[in-house]
Amino acid sequence: MWTLGPLYYARSHNSTQYLAAHSFLTGTRGIIITLVGGSLHVCLGQWVFVVGAAAIITSWILFYFQERAEQRDPRFRCPPALTPSQPTIRVER
């Protein structure tokens, strides 16, 4: 499920690059945000959880506006990278 996000925006010819960038940025975020979160907890105490909740709410709002933009203008939406493959049936004679 985690890899479906970048595949939503990728074209079929560059889906591997999108997945590589996604994995790299996810790992980088995991390293950096751990340090930032620890520092914020030292500075803000329990209020650091309010900062985290505000970040989640902000992301919900941004995704809502993105979805509305995609519904208004179909050109904004990228075609799916992966299409269901048709089964190939070989008949040998």
Phi and psi in degrees as a GROMACS rama.xvg file:
@    title "Ramachandran Plot"
@    xaxis  label "Phi"
@    yaxis  label "Psi"
@TYPE xy
-62.3594  -31.5911  TRP-2
-87.0256  -0.286509  THR-3
-72.5073  -28.4455  LEU-4
-58.3924  -56.2308  GLY-5
-67.2539  -29.3004  PRO-6
-69.8658  -21.624  LEU-7
-64.0407  -35.8536  TYR-8
-96.0234  -15.9219  TYR-9
-81.22  151.694  ALA-10
-89.0542  164.773  ARG-11
-64.3339  -28.9293  SER-12
-82.2558  -14.0032  HIS-13
-128.32  25.4307  ASN-14
-66.9016  -33.2335  SER-15
-67.1709  -35.5898  THR-16
-66.8187  -39.0675  GLN-17
-64.2105  -42.0046  TYR-18
-66.7874  -38.0603  LEU-19
-64.9183  -44.3342  ALA-20
-64.2137  -40.143  ALA-21
-62.8888  -44.9076  HIS-22
-64.7042  -42.327  SER-23
-62.2398  -47.4163  PHE-24
-68.0206  -34.1863  LEU-25
-64.7326  -43.0401  THR-26
-65.7761  -41.9079  GLY-27
-62.5572  -42.9353  THR-28
-60.5024  -42.1093  ARG-29
-61.2323  -35.9422  GLY-30
-75.4966  -48.9192  ILE-31
-71.3593  -46.2998  ILE-32
-68.0366  -27.4277  ILE-33
-61.8054  -43.7123  THR-34
-68.6211  -41.4406  LEU-35
-65.1641  -44.3285  VAL-36
-62.0466  -41.2461  GLY-37
-63.2758  -42.006  GLY-38
-65.113  -41.7027  SER-39
-65.1183  -35.0656  LEU-40
-66.3564  -36.5918  HIS-41
-66.267  -41.2983  VAL-42
-77.6365  -42.6137  CYS-43
-103.106  -14.7774  LEU-44
70.2223  -136.543  GLY-45
-68.8973  -15.4723  GLN-46
-67.4983  -12.8133  TRP-47
-60.6789  -28.0897  VAL-48
-70.093  -29.8922  PHE-49
-67.2532  -38.9779  VAL-50
-62.6596  -43.4349  VAL-51
-62.8888  -42.49  GLY-52
-64.7039  -39.0537  ALA-53
-64.0707  -37.0586  ALA-54
-66.2415  -40.3052  ALA-55
-66.437  -44.2975  ILE-56
-63.3801  -40.0929  ILE-57
-61.4799  -41.2617  THR-58
-66.5252  -37.0589  SER-59
-60.2961  -45.1749  TRP-60
-63.1543  -44.092  ILE-61
-64.5227  -40.7268  LEU-62
-65.2309  -35.1422  PHE-63
-62.1756  -47.3283  TYR-64
-66.0566  -34.756  PHE-65
-64.4799  -44.5997  GLN-66
-62.8867  -40.8865  GLU-67
-63.5541  -39.9837  ARG-68
-64.7483  -38.6694  ALA-69
-68.4887  -33.0588  GLU-70
-72.5751  -35.8547  GLN-71
-71.5585  -40.6371  ARG-72
-126.591  104.12  ASP-73
-62.1848  -22.3448  PRO-74
-68.3719  -21.1089  ARG-75
-68.9247  -29.415  PHE-76
-82.3511  133.992  ARG-77
-81.397  145.583  CYS-78
-67.9163  150.559  PRO-79
-64.3091  145.249  PRO-80
-75.5488  -38.4559  ALA-81
-109.331  123.59  LEU-82
-108.927  148.059  THR-83
-61.1171  130.932  PRO-84
-82.0516  144.883  SER-85
-85.2788  135.322  GLN-86
-65.0981  138.637  PRO-87
-100.537  123.962  THR-88
-113.794  120.478  ILE-89
-103.608  127.954  ARG-90
-113.625  115.965  VAL-91
-97.6073  136.79  GLU-92
